[in-house]
Amino acid sequence: DTLDKYDYKLLGEEKLDGKDMYKIERTPKFADSGYKRVVSWFDKTDLYVMQSHFYDKADKLLKTGEYSKFKAYDGKWRGHKAVVTNVQTKRKTVLINGAYKIGLKLSDRLFTPSQLQKQ
């Protein structure tokens, strides 16, 4: 289980974009993680992540993630836009998602190495 792979610590409560947030630090329990720690801001009402800061092994800020355009699907909130910026290289990735489909039954054949390598 993914939750068991990390230690979690509540760093406090803050406002972000006028919303009440929990500020939570996640530290990996395994040595081969790409990050020393991740600090995330969770909306207190709906518990989705609005922002994350990723720290490298030297504990320097490496990346920031900003998540927006949230919609509820079957009672769970999903972001439709993510902007991840590497503050060390100045590179940025923007992901925009369409509609989510929850609970689909997919064939295992879709996830073979040959299928996943198709473009």
C-alpha positions in Angstrom: 0.0 0.0 0.0 1.3 3.4 -0.9 0.4 5.0 2.4 2.7 2.6 4.2 5.7 3.7 2.1 5.8 7.2 3.6 5.8 9.0 7.0 3.4 11.9 7.2 3.5 15.0 9.4 1.0 17.8 9.7 3.0 21.0 9.5 0.0 23.3 10.1 -2.9 25.0 8.5 -2.6 27.8 6.0 -4.7 29.7 3.5 -3.9 29.2 -0.2 -5.9 31.2 -2.8 -8.3 32.1 -0.1 -9.0 28.5 0.9 -8.3 26.8 4.2 -5.6 24.2 3.7 -3.7 21.5 5.6 0.0 21.6 5.1 1.4 18.1 5.1 4.9 16.7 4.7 5.5 13.3 3.2 8.8 11.6 3.7 9.7 8.3 2.0 10.6 5.3 4.1 12.7 3.8 1.2 16.1 4.9 0.1 15.6 5.0 -3.7 13.0 7.7 -3.7 13.8 10.6 -6.1 12.8 13.1 -3.3 13.9 13.7 0.2 10.4 15.0 1.1 7.3 16.5 -0.4 5.2 19.2 1.2 1.6 19.5 0.0 -1.4 21.7 0.6 -4.7 19.9 0.9 -8.1 21.6 0.7 -9.6 21.2 4.2 -13.1 20.7 2.9 -12.7 18.4 -0.1 -9.2 17.0 0.7 -7.6 17.4 -2.8 -4.1 18.6 -3.3 -3.8 22.2 -4.6 0.0 22.6 -4.5 3.1 20.5 -3.8 6.8 21.3 -3.3 9.3 18.5 -4.1 12.7 18.6 -2.4 15.8 16.8 -3.8 18.2 14.6 -1.8 20.1 17.7 -0.7 16.8 19.1 0.6 16.7 21.9 -1.9 13.5 22.8 -3.6 13.4 20.9 -6.9 9.9 21.1 -8.3 6.6 22.8 -7.6 3.2 21.4 -8.7 0.1 23.5 -8.9 -3.2 21.8 -9.5 -6.5 23.4 -10.5 -9.8 23.1 -12.3 -11.3 20.5 -9.9 -14.5 18.6 -10.5 -16.2 15.9 -8.5 -16.6 12.4 -10.0 -18.6 9.9 -8.0 -17.9 12.0 -4.9 -14.1 12.2 -5.4 -12.4 15.4 -6.6 -10.1 15.3 -9.6 -7.9 18.1 -11.0 -8.1 18.9 -14.7 -5.0 21.0 -14.8 -1.5 20.4 -13.4 1.5 22.7 -13.8 4.8 21.2 -12.6 7.8 23.5 -12.7 11.4 22.4 -12.1 12.8 25.4 -10.3 16.4 24.2 -10.8 16.2 23.8 -14.6 13.3 26.3 -15.2 11.5 23.6 -17.3 7.7 23.4 -17.0 5.2 20.7 -17.8 1.5 21.5 -18.2 -1.0 18.7 -18.2 -4.7 19.3 -19.1 -7.1 16.4 -18.6 -10.4 15.9 -20.2 -13.3 14.1 -18.5 -12.5 11.3 -16.2 -14.3 7.9 -16.4 -14.3 6.2 -13.0 -14.7 2.4 -12.5 -14.0 1.3 -16.1 -13.1 -2.4 -16.5 -10.0 -2.5 -18.7 -8.4 -5.6 -20.1 -4.9 -6.6 -18.8 -3.9 -6.8 -22.4 -3.9 -3.0 -22.6 -1.0 -2.9 -20.2 1.6 -5.2 -21.8 5.0 -3.7 -22.6 4.2 -3.7 -26.4 0.9 -2.0 -25.9 2.3 0.6 -23.6 5.1 1.4 -26.1 2.6 2.2 -28.9 2.3 5.8 -29.8 
